[in-house]
Amino acid sequence: MTHTMQPDVDEKLVSTPGSETPPAALDPAPAEAGAGPGPNPDGGAKAWLTVTGSAFMGFAQFGLSNAFGVFQRHYEENQLADRTPDEIAWIGSIQLFLLFSGGLFSGRLFDAFGAHALLIPGSILFALSLMLTSLCTEYYQFMLCQGVLFGLASALIFNTIVAVPSHWFARKRALAMGVVFTGSGLGGTIWPIAIARMIPKLGFPWTMRVAGFICLGCFAVGNVLIRTRLPRKRPAPWRGVLKPLREPVYSLFAASGCIMSLALFMPFFFLPTNAQRLGASPDLAAYTMSFLNAGSTLGRLVGALGDKIGRFNLLVTSCFTCALLLLAMWTPMGDVPTLIAFSVLYGLGVGVLVSLVPACISQISEPHEIGARVGLNYGGVGLFMLAGPPINGAILKALGNDRGFRYQGVFSGLCVGVAALFILAARMKISTKLRAVV
């Protein structure tokens, strides 16, 4: 389907201030008897159990992904001390590349076969990746286990849990996604502390094994609770996979994600290392990841305001806020208290942002196309994510600690700022009225 969206014309994507009905983007009209499952119920036991199950899986999968900064610092000082920061960052970069770019395939499979066809194998492979990482001693082994296998398993899980709630929610979609991403935010808060405390007591191998068993438990709960509502749909031919990019709003939005992915997650890789540069103890350096993810948890709940004030409106604001924090706080940062304040505030902005991306894509998509269109967006993100952390690691290697961290902030802040302009352009394509709820 090709969406023709002219400013101030497509009323499905816009509501006026004070309206009781926020934009529900192409929400289906009530189905005739026997025509299908009907409109999104926006509630009910199965809907909220699906959200809860997705949050459990996000706690384990995306929460652990968000904790890579702890592994970055640990590897720099232990198993991979002979490797440079940008070489180690490639492990996390490959992980995120596969997580997001895998959406090109997993989104289509989700639309065709439902959630559990992806979640069950993804759960098994994810736990296996952690168990195998516990046995690694060489760089290539970490790359294969924690980079490639972890990333492939994450692609099956992540792209499914961000798509399935949209089958159940329309007008409360931002709230539902906020709850889902709150699970990953809590995981990102707890995992860095848990890993930093377990490694000295249990050793690295058993820390990874314990993490694997915890993840299996979370995945078991998630697989029991999650339900797919819409009937299966044969995937569109591959020749049509790029068709959404012909739509101005979608193409601008996808471009913003690609540019943003070069820089947005830089602190998730280098925050602990920067903290130690400023004089923080090893424990406090690890806990900065928890501060970052605690702020992100709150931000994911704040993202629910998008249902009231407009999802695109709130996304533009949060993106500009993240750019400002990188330029105004990370770049001149000179002490640990400032770094802790940055961690919480930046986490808040990122939390709002990541919870709204799938909600915004769903807003400009037909329900049966959500999986494929979310996957296409994250596929582009993954390609650029592959370059982002190594670029920031190379900046640090080339310029040294003090200047390197400053220029990381300049590069990342400018990238996120440009991405915000693209989101603003997409929002203005939907409506040029500044007070419209978009």
N, C-alpha and C positions, 0 to 999 in steps of 0.2 A: 504493500500500500504506500502511496506517495502522499505525504501530508503537505497541503498548500497552506502555509501560515503567513499571512500578511499582518503587519502591525495593526493593532486595534480591531482586528476582524475575527480571529478565532476565539470565540467566547468560551470554548471549552477549556482553554488554557489560562484564562484570566478571570478574576473576579474583582469586584470593586471594593474599596475600603468600607468596612462596616457590614459587608455581606455575611450572611450566615453560612454561605457555601463557598469554601475556598476552592482554588483551581483543582480539578480532579482529572485533568488531562485525558481526554479521550476515554473517559469511563464509559463502559458499554451501557446502552439503554437496557431496561429490563427485557429479558429474553421472553419470547413467546413460549407457550407450553410446548415442551418437547424439543425446543431449539438449542438447548445447551444448559450449562450449569447456572446461568443467570448472572446478575451483576455481583461485583465483589461485596461480600457481606459486611465488611468493616467491623467485624467482631464475632463473638461466639466462642465456644470452648475450643473447637478445632483450630480456629484462627489464632487464638492466643497461645495454644499449646505449640503450634507451629513456630510462632515467634520465640517462645521459650526454648524449644529444641534448637532453633538456629542460634540463640544466644549461648547455649551450652557448647555447641560446636565451635562458635566463634571464640569463646573463652580459651579453648585448647589450641585451635589452629592459628587464628590471626593474632591472638594474644602472645603466643610463642614467637610468631614472626616479628612482632613489634619489640621483642626483647633481644634482637640480634646484637644490639650495642654491647650487651654484657658479654656475649660470645666474642665479639670483635676485640674487646679489651683483654679477655682471658687468653685468646689465641696469640695476641701480640706479645704476651708475657710468658707463655708456656709452650704448647705444642708447636706453634708456628712462629716462634720468636725470630727465626731467620728470614721471615717474609716481611715485605713492606705493608703498611696499612692499606694501600690501594689494592694489593694482591689479595689480602684477606677480605677486603670489602667485596671482591668479586664473588665470594661465596654467597653473601647475602643478596648481592645484585642478581645473580643467577636464580636464586630462590624467588625473589620478587618478580623477576621477568617471567618465569614459568607460571607463578601464581596468577598473574594478571593476563598474560598473553594466552594462557590456556583457556581463557574464556571464549576465544574464537571457536573452540571445539566443544567445551563443556556446556556453553550456553545453548548450542544447537542440540546437543544430546539431552539436555534437560527438557527442552520443549518437546522432544520426540519420545522420551522414555520415562520422564518423571524424575523426582528427586533421588529416590533410593538407589536407582541404577548407577548413580555417581557417588552418593554419600557412603555406601557400604564399602566398595573397593577403595575409595579415598581414605576412609578411616583406617583400614588395614595397612595400606601403604604408608600412611603418615606415621603410625606407631612403629612400623618396620624401619622407617628412615631414622627415627630416634635411637632404636636399638642398635642399628648398624653404626650410627655415629659414635656410639659408646665404645666401639672397637677401633676407631680410626686413630692413626698416628701420623700419617703423611698428608701433605696438602691435597693431592689428587683424590685421596679417600674422602676427606671432608667435602671436597667439591662435589663428588658423586653422590654422597649420602645426604649431607645437610644442604647442599645446593640443588642438585638435579632431582633426586628422589623426593625430598621434602617439598620442592617446588611443584612437581607434578601432582603429588597427593593434595597439596594445598589448592591447586587449580580445580580439582574435582569437588572439594568441599566449599571453598570460599564463593565461587561463582554461583553455586547452588543456593547457599543460605542467604545470599543477597537478592536472589531472584524470586524464591518461593513465597516470601511474605507478600509480595506485590500481587499474587494471585488472590489473596484474601482481603487486601486493604486497598482503598482508593482515596477516600477523603482523610483517612487517618494514616496514610502511607508513611509520612515523615516520622510520626510517633512510633509506628511499628519498626521502621528501620533504625530509629534511635535506640529502641530497646535491644534489637539484635546486636548493634554495634557497641552497646554498653557492655555486653558479655565479653567482646574482644578487648574493650578498654579495661575491664576488671582483670582479664587475663594478662594484659600488658602491664598492669600495676603489680600483680602478685608474682608473676613468673620471674622478673629480674631479682626480686628479693629472695625468692625460693631458691633460684639457681645459685645466687651469690652465697647463700648460707649453706646449701647442700654440698657444693664442691669441696670446701675445706674439710667437711665432716665425713662425707661419703666417697669423695674422689670423683673425678669427672665421669668415668664409665658408669658408675651406679647412679649418679645424678641424672644422666640421660635415660637410663632404664626406668627409674622412678617416674620421670616425666612422661615416658611412653605409656606406662600403666595408668597414670592419671588421665592422659588424653584418651585412652581406650574407654575408660569409664564415662568421660564426658560425651564421647562419640556414641556410646551405647544408649545413653539417655536421649541424645538428639535424634538418633535414628528411630527410636520408639515414638517420640512426640511429633515429629514433622509429618505433615500430610500434604500431598499434592492435590489441588482442587480441580484444575482444568483438565479436560480430556487430552490424550496424547495427540500430537500433531506431527505429521511427516516433515522433516527438515526441508527448508527451501533449498533449491539447487545451489551449489557453491558459487555459480556464476552470479547469483543475486546477493551474496554475502555482504558486498560493499554498497548495496543499494541505498541504505540509510544515509550514506555520505552525500547523496545528491540533495538532501534536505538541508537548507541553510542553517536552521537552528541546531540540528544534530551535528552537522559538520563543524560548526563553531565550537560547540560543546566538546566534541571529541578532540579538537585541536588544543583546547585549553587543558584537557587532561594530559595530553602528550607533553606539552611544555612544562606543566606543573610537576610531572613525575621526574624530571631532571633534578628537582631540588627539594620538593616538599618533605621527603623522608630523610634528608641529610642529618638532622639532629638525632634521629633514631639509630644512626650508625656511629656518630662521632661525639655524642654528648658525654658519655663516661670518660673518653680520652681527653676531651676538653676540660672536664672537671678535675682530672688529675693534673693537667698542666697548670691549673689555677691553684693547686695546693690541697685539693680534697683528698681525704683518705680513700683507700681502695673500696671500703664498704660504702661510703657516701657517694663515691663515683658511680657505683652500681645502682644505688638507690635513686640517682637522678632519672633513670629510666622509669622508675615507679612514679616519681613526681610527674614526669611527662605524660605517662599513661593515665594517672589519676585525673589530671586536667582533661585528658582526652575523653575519659569516661563521662565526666560532667558535660563536656561539649556535645557528646552524642545524644544526651537527653535534651540539651538546649535545642538541638536540631529539630525537635518536635514542634518548635514554634513556627517552622516553615509551613505547617498546615494552616496557620492563621495569618501570617504576614507575607507568605509567598516563599516557595522553596528556592526559586532562582534568586529572589531578593536577598534572602539570608545567605545563600551560597556566595554571592558576589561580596557581601560584607565580610564574611569569614575569610575569604581568600585574600582580600586587601589587608585584613588584619594580620594574617600570617606573614605577608610580604613586609609589612611595616615592622613586625617584631624581629624578623631576620636582619633587616637593615639597621634598626635603631637599637637593638639589644645584643644580638649575637655578634655583630661586627665590632663594636667597641668594647666588648665584654672584658672585664679585668679582675673580677673577684667572684668567689663562690656564691655569696648571697644573690648577686645579680643572675647568675646562672640558674639557681633554683627558682627564682621568680620567673625567668624566661621559660623554664621547663613547664611550669604549671600553666602559664598564659598561652604558650605556643600549643601545648597539648589541648587546651580548651578550643583554640581556633581550628586545629586539625580535626578534633573530634566532631565539631559541627560540620566541617567540610566533607569528611569521608562518609558520614551518615546521610548526607543529602545527595550525593552523586547518584546512587541508584534510584533514589526517589525522583530526582529530576528527569532521569532517562525514562523512567516509567511514566512520568507525566506527559511525555511527548511520544508515547508508543502505544500501540494496540496491545491488549493483555496477552494475546498468544504470541507476540513478537518480543516480549520483554527479555526473555533469556538470551535470545540471539543478539539483541541490540545492546544489552548490558555487556555481553561477552565481546562484541566488536569494540566497544569503547575501551574495555580493559585490555583487549589485545593490543591496541595502539599504546596504551599506557605502559604495558609490559616491555615493548620494544625500547621505549625511551628510558624506562626504569633500568634497563640493562646498562645504560651508560652513566646514569646519574651518580651513584655512589663511587664508582671508580674515578670519575672526573673530580669529585670532591676529594677523594684520596690522593689523586695526583697533584691537586693544588696544594695539599698539605705537605706532600713529599717535596715538591719543587720549591716552596717558599719557607718551609720550616714551621715550627709550632705557632709562634705569635702571628706573623704575617699570614701564614696559611689559614688559620682559623678565621682571621678577619676577612680574607678574600673569599672564603667559603660563604660567609654571610652575604657579601656583596653579590656573588654569582647567584646564590639561591634566592635571595630577596628579589633580584631583578627578574628571574625566571617566574617566580610565583606572581609577581606583579603583572607581568605580561599575560600570564594565564588568566588573571582576574579580569583583564580588559577583554579577553575573548569571551568569558562567561557573560560579562556585561553586554557585549554585542549580541550574544544569543538571546539574552533577556529582552533587549530592545527590539529584536526581530519579532518577538512574540507580542510585545506592546510597547509603544513609545510613551505611554502615560507613566510618569514616575511614581504615582501613587497607586498604580494597579497592583493587585495581589497576584504575582506571577510565580 
